[in-house]
Amino acid sequence: MRAVTFNVSIPGYLIGKGLGGVTESALFGGLSGVRYGEVAEPSLPADDWVKLDIVAAGVCGTDVSTLTFNSSPSMEPFGSFPAILGHEILARVAEVGPGVRRVEVGQRVAVDPFISCTMRGFTGAERCSSCASGLHCTCGRAGDTGALRLSGEPFQRGTIVGYHAGLPGGWGERTIAHESHLFAVDDGLSNHTAALIEPLSIGMHAALNVQPFGDGPVLVIGSGPIALGTIWSLRAAGYRGELLAQVKRAHEATLAKSFGASAIVSPGAEARSALLDTGAKGYKPIIGAEVYAGGGFPLIFDCVGNAASLDQCLRYATPRARIVVLGCAPEIPKLDLSFLWARELDVKGFVGYGLENWRGQRRHTFEITHDLLVESRAPVEDMVTHSFALADYRKALSAAANHRKSGAVKVLLEPAG
């Protein structure tokens, strides 16, 4: 089968960091560790596994950060390479093992890409505490070799499909998955909507786990799919108060409004004005940036995760506010944490999804997101601004990496296209 693979090496890192600002070839072209070509097709490793034909797979900001070597090295021990990239996956069932009961050949399915103890071949008491509680996105065995064998080889370390040497991601024609990680998609959802279930579930997991929401106002910082998905998730999960979206570009503002934002502000002066409207006053230290007191936001979602956004969260928060970090924040030098303790702030991060308490039941985030998409008929597929055939992966990556120029919000690869 054909696929896009990525391998990590010291020469590749040096070329990428040294020449990445000059030529994209150093990041995802001929000088990089990214390759497109024939690879071995995976076989089913056990009776409860499923073979899938990829329908569509998203290009995530994490993928761009990885390929441009801007992600934190602290996560390196929890991946394995070379890997077929792509963790936002919509697929169609092509083959089922004799023990599979959840899905049937021909069904479209959303794929939960986080690797659980069950996928690694551990059951019962062998599972880690995260997997036993239904939150396998923080699996404690991510740095270990699994008990299962894939194509005769040991199950290598890894947190998520797309950064795992033995489990192909969605940037290929086919992959395999354990049946417990597959969720059937209603025929009423378009491919582009269904391909967004994974990134939308990031925001949904966060929204469901910060309830009760309080009276607001809520501030969501970010212009990408995670921020936009968080806005939709907050509304879909029942938040009815004021919801302020901080975005940079006009088409992102339009999407934010259509997903439920009460108001839109740009970073800088407009955001500051919105903060003062909450009753905050500005104070200028002898040295350093302006600080505030007397108002602010009791719930803030940082969907960027850089020094500027985290600093803004800390300065814009009310005493005892909740700050939710959804942007994959790496190393942040010289971040002033004074307000973390001075305002008794509660900072919490979320990475994935899992079992949630929803309407009196324990259900997977994907199921909740899927059902709310069916119920609401929200225009989330408007986030998909670009779609490319698999062979055009360089164009896809260029659009995603240069989103300010291309206008990209969500970029998809569609192997069958």
N, C-alpha and C positions, 0 to 999 in steps of 0.2 A: 504494500500500500504506500501512498505518498503522504509525506508529513513534513512539518517544520520542526527541526530539532535545535536544541541549544546546549552547548557544552561550555563549562567554566574552566578556564586555565589562567595561569599567571601571565603568559604572553598576551592572551586575549584581553585580560584586564588592563594591562599596560597600554595596549593599542587603543582600546576603547577610551580610557581616561586621557590618553595623550592626543588622539586624533578625532575623538568623537565630536568635538566642537567644530571641526573642519569639514569632515565628510561623514555622511550616514553609513558609508561602507564599513567604517570602523565599528559601528554599533549593531547593524543587522544586515550588512552586505558581505561582500567577498572577503573583507579583512577581519570579520567578526567570527564569533563562535556559532552563528546561526546558519543552518543549512536546510535546503529543501531537496527532497529526493525520496528514493525508495527505501523503506525500512521493513523489517520483519513484521508480519501481522500477528497480533497476540492471540493466544489460545486460551480457552477457559481453564482456569486452574482448579476448579472444584465444581460440584454439582449445583451449587446455589449461585453461580456467577452467570453473567449475561454478556453477549457480544452486541455491540452497538454500531450503527452507521451514524456518523456525525451529520446533523442537519445544519447547525450553526454554532459558532463559538465566538465569544467576545474577546476583545483585546482590552485588558484591564490596566489601570494605572500601575499596578504592581508589576505587570509584565514589562512595561516601559521602563520602570525604575530598575528592574533586574537587568535588562538588556543594556541600559546606559550606565550600569554600575553605580547607581545612586541609592541603593538600598543598604540597610545595615548589615555588616558582616556577622552580627550576632546570630542571625537565623541560618547561616550556612550549614551548621551541623545537622539541620533538620530538613535537608533536601539531598537529592542524589542526581547525578548527571553522567552522561548526556540524557536529556529529557525531551520528550515531545511536549511542547508548551500548550497552554490553554486550559483554564479551570472553569470558565463559564460555558457550560455545555448543554445544548439541546440535541437530542439524538433520537433515533428510531431503533427499536428492538429488532435485531437481525437473527439472533439465535439465543436460545435459553438452555441452561443446563437442566438435567432431569429433576432436580430438586427445587426449581424455581416455581413460586406460586404467586408472586406479586404482580408480574407483568407478562404480557403476551407478545409474540412476534407481530410486528407491524405497528405497535403502539409508539406514539411519541412520548418521550420521558425527559424530565429535567434531572440532571445528575448532580447529586451532592458530592463534591470533589474532596472534602476533607477525609483523610484516611483514618479509619477507626481500628480499634483492636480486633474487631470482627473481620475486617478485611485482611489484617495481618495474620489471621489464623488463631487468635486467642479467644477463648470462650469462658463463660462462667466467672469463676473467681480469678482467672488469669487476666481479666480485663482491668485496665487502670480505672481509677476513681472517676475520671472525666467521662470515659465511655460508659461506665456502669450507670452514670446519672443522666445519660443521653446528650452530653455535651462533648462529643468526640472531636470538635474543632480544636480542643486543647489536649488532645491525646498525649498521655504521659510516656508513650512508647515511641514517639516520633523519631527519636535518635537511635533506635535499636533495630536490629534485624528481626524480621517477623518469622513466625513458624511456618507459614505457607510458602510454597515455591511457585515462582512465576516462570513459565517456559523452562522449567528445570533448574532455574537459578534461585538463589536465596532472595527473599523479599527484602529489598533494601530500605534504608531509612527514608523518612519523608513525612511531611505534614499534610501535603495536598497534591492531588493529581495535577500534572502540569509541571511539577518540580520533582518528579520521581522517575528514576531510571527504568523501572519495570512496568509502570502503569501509564500508557499513552494519554496525553491530554487531548483537548478538542481541536488542536491545530493539525489534525490528520484526518484520514478518511474513516478510520474505525478505532474503537477502543473497547475495553472490557470494564465491567463494574460488578460489585456484589449487589444482589437484588435489593438489599436493605437500603441502598443509596439511590434508588430509582423511584421517581414519582411521576405517575401517569399525568399527561396533559390533556385537558378538555379540548375537544375539536373546535370549540368556539374561540379559542385563543390563536392568534396568528403566530407564525414562526418567530417573528421579531419580538412580539410580546413575550412568548414563552422563553425565548433566549435570555430574557432579562430577569427570570425568576431568581437566579443565583445572586446577582448584585443587589436586587431589590430586597432579598432576604437578609442582607447585612443590616440595612436600615431597619427592617422589621424586627430583627432580633434585638437591636438596641432599643427600639421604641417599646417593645413588649416588656423589656426588663428595667425600664425606668418608671414604670407606672407605680403610683398615681402620678399623672403629669403635673398636677398643680394648676394654678390659674394662668400662669404665663406672666409676661410674654416669653416665647421661646425664640432663640436665635440659632439659625443653621448657617454655618460658614462653609462655603464651597460651591463650585460651579459644575462639578462632574456628576456622573451617574450615582455615586454613593450619596452625595448631598441631595440631589433631586429625588432619589429613592427614599431618603429619610423623610423628606417633606411629605411625599405620598404616604409613606408608612405611618407617620404620626396622624395624619388625617384618617387613614383607613382604620387605624387602631382606636380611634375615638377622640383624639384631641380636638377641641373646638375653640380654643383660645387664640390669642394673637400669635401669629407665626411669621417671624421676620426672616427673609432669605437674603444673605449677602452673596451676590454674584457679580461677575465682572463684565459680561457681554450681553447684548440685547437679546439674542436668541435664547440664551440661558435663562434670562429673566422671564421670557415668555413661557418657557417650560415650567419654571418654578411657580409661576402664577397658575398655570393650568393644573398643576399637581396639588395646589392648595395653599400656597403662601399668601398671607394677608397683605404683605407689603414687600417691596424690593429695595435694597440699598446697595450701593457700590462700596468697596472698601475705602477707608479714609474718611473724608469729611462727612459724607452721607451717613456712614455707620456711626460716627461720633455724634452727629445730630440726633440719630435715633436713640443712642444711649442717653443723651441729655433729656430727651423727651420722657424717659422713664423716671426722671427726678434726680438723676445724677448730677454732681457738680465736678468740674475739672480743677485740679490743683497741679501746679508746676513745681517739681523739685528743683533744688539748686542745680543739680546735674541729672540728666536723664529725661525720659519721655513723660508726658502728662499722665497723671493718675486720677482716679475718680472715686467718689464716695456718695452715698445717699440715694442711690438707685441701682439700676443695672438689670441683668437678666438672671432669673433663678434657674434656668435650664438652657444650656448651650451645647450644641453638637458641632464639634470640629471635624469636618470631613476633608481637611487638607493635611494637617499633621506636620506643618513646618514651623520654623521659629516664629514667624510673624503671626500665624494663626493661633498658636498656643499662647503667645504673649498677649494677644488680644483677648482670648478667653479669660485669662487670669485677671486682666484689668477690667473687663466688662462684667464680671460676675458679681452678683449680690453676695453678702455674707451667707455662708452655708449653701451656696448654689451647687448645682450638679453640672459638671463638665464631662461630656461624653466624647471620647476620642475614637473616631472611626478612621481618620486618615492614618496611614501606616507610618507613624512618626519614627524616624531613624535617630541617629545621634544628633542632639541639639546643643551646640556649644553656647555658653553665655546666656542661657535662659534664666531670667530672674524669677525665682519661685517664691518671692516674699509674700505675695497674696495667697499662696496656697495655705500657709499657716495663719497669716494675719486675718484672713476672711473665713477660716475654717472650711475650706472648699472640699468638696467630694469629687475626685477625678476618677473616672472609670473608663476602661477601654473595652472594646468588643472586636472580635476577629472573624466570627463566622455565624453559626446557627446551630440548631439542635432541637431537642424537645422543649416545648413551651407550654405554659398554662394558658389555655384559650377557650373561652366559652364553656367552662366546666370540664374540659378534657385536656389530656396531654397529647399534643400534636406537634409534628415537625414544622419548623418555620417555613419550609418550602410548601407544605400543604396549606398553611394559613395564607401565605402570600398568593398562592395559586387561586384559592377560593375567593379571596378578596378582589383579585383581578377579574375573575368571572362575574362576581357580584357587582362591582363598581363600573366595569367597562371603562376604566380610566385610560386615557390616551398615552400610556407609558411608552408605546412603540415609537412615539415621536422623538424619543431620545436617540434612536438609531439613525444617525445622520449619514453613515457610510457603510457600505457592504462590498466585500471583495471576494473573488474566487481564491481558493487556497494558493494557487500558483502566483497570485499577486500579493503575497504576504508582505513584500517590501513596501508596496504602496499603502497597505493597511497600516503598517507600523509607522510609516512616515506621517500619515494623516493623524494617527493617535499621538505621536510624539510631538507634532507641531500643531496642536489643536488650536492655538491662538490664530494661526494663519489659515488652517483648513476649515475651522469652524466645527470640528468633530466634537461630539459628545460621547456617543458610543459607536465604536467600530466593530463590525462583525466580519468573520471569515465564514464563508459558506462553501464547504468542499464540493457539494453537488452542483454548485452554481458555476 
